[in-house]
């Protein structure tokens, strides 16, 4: 379907003349040139003023002879109305003396009345130029509005907008910086625009090198520049974040257009938060140490004092049973029952003492202590617990051994309370300088909601213990059913485990 052409709009021409005869004289000129136009005549200052306010006009034609309205007065009225309206004078040769003042007054052109064929091109030219000027003013106004909005936005941002260019020789230059540079770095825009080194000089040598490396990497890879560093200062350091995306040109020039912000407060808050967490971790470690000391004291009291009392009672009960006369069968049964209860009490006291402070951990090491704990768990809860130790020579330092034992103890307690499992498997192994402990069960499993419960202190305690040993901790559903716990801690605190490449290379050493 062919679109219909846009209908041609007639020219709106305002004629300043003494009579309508001039209009009748000019109409045939435009008709012969097939130019649609509409004329309206004004012959007085008031008539011109009304005509200018009633509708928009494309051009004004002035024909000398209007005694009450000179060219100068007509131009002045047009200017006062705030219009960019071209005025063309149509004069006879006899009016030549008035043409020069007319041009000086602001007329766009003077056409000889005897050569009206020049009138139409002159009108078209002036109308076209007037429209161009109007378009230019509209574009300039939009540009000014856009610039005003940008300036308002830039001045209210908590930082400095910038446009940084690195030429092909690697020289940096700022093309634009916002007013925020005064507050951010302490110097004015013109100083930073004059020399980009002012930015780099705001940082010490190490921080400056870090910034240069970040810019170099961003330019080479085309990745986001997200750099943080602190300014040099004798008192309070100021942390700056530069964030921008690079734009590379074919000439090798790279430009960053982004924002620099003051992140000092957030950095100080992060530092305070890290310090608080460190203090909490130290407090937790201290409380655990105090708790272990108390457990050791109670365990020693149970083993030494209560254990000796129970042994003495059993000896006395056995001695009493041996002194009973023949025929006192009921008393003898009672004595044997007391001996049996004392055996259970001694077994319970021994188990409680081992749980409080396993002496086997000191004497025989972590694998033996975990195996003993698994046997106690099986006997107490009737849930089979299998233990696999890949190496018997796993001997971490005492603090690590105790922490791993407590973690295994807590994990088994959670299985007994929540898992509804019928089997537990524990595996202890060494892996590239780390000790890995895995615990699996075939119970109901664990969900994300279970791990996020506010009172899941058992899991939190395990996690804190692992973190205090600079280790890793994972808990989640097992592959088929149940729960899978895996934790990895360094065998020797403060010793960096060898990398996989180092471990592999040692295999080929003589």
Secondary structure, 3 states (H helix, E strand, C coil): CCCCCCCCCCEEEEEECCCCHHHHHHHHHHHHCCCCEEEEEECCHHHHHHHHHHCCCCEEEEECCCCCCCHHHHHHHHHHCCCCCCEEEEECHHHCHHHHHHHHHCCCEEEECCCCHHHHHHHHHHHHHHHHHHHHHHHHHHHHHHHHHHHHHHHHCCEEEEEEEECCCCCEEEEEECCHHHHHHCCCHHHHHHCCHHHHHCCCHHHHHHHHHHHHHHHHHCCEEEEEEECCCCCCCCEEEEEEEEEECCCCCEEEEEEEEECHHHHHHHHHHHHHHHHHHHHHHHHHHHHHHHHHHHHHHHHHHHHHHHHHHHHHHHHHHHCCCCCCHHHHHHHHHHHHHHHHHHHHHHHHHHHHCCHHHHHHCHHHHHHHHHHHHHHHHCCEEEEEECCCCCCCCHHHHHHHHHHHHHHHHHHHHHHCCCEEEEEEEEECCEEEEEEEECCCCCCHHHHCCCCCHHHHHHHHHHHHCCCEEEEEECCCCCEEEEEEEECCCCCCCCCHHHHHHHCCCC
